Amino acid sequence: MTGIRERLERWRAVQAWLAWQQHQVEQTIRGLEAALTEEESRLPPLPPPDWKVEGIRTAAGRRALLVHVGICGMGKGKPINRDQARRMLAEGVDPCPYCSPDTSLGMPG
């Protein structure tokens, strides 16, 4: 019976040490996250893309809904370049009615 009690005490000591280690890891992660947040707050924001496309996910994949000028606040989207924006508009993707990327691209509306 004594052997079992000693083994149990050793395993409880291991458990306590692991709990201490877990606490140390969590503190270190919190400190690094705070440092990263502080560092990122000092970086200048990235410039907006020139153009972006807003889409939805469907069973067949993604479907483009609207093309936006990059600074448009009416839709979130994936950055695209000028040629991609022109091609999407020519293929029938609607232009945002607020930022009018078709006008900015010199395309007939």
Secondary structure, DSSP 8 states (H G I E B T S, - for coil): -HHHHHHHHHHHHHHHHHHHHHHHHHHHHHHHHHHHHHHHHHS------SEEEEEEEETTEEEEEEEEETT-SS---EEE-HHHHHHHHHTT-EE-TTT-HHHHTT---
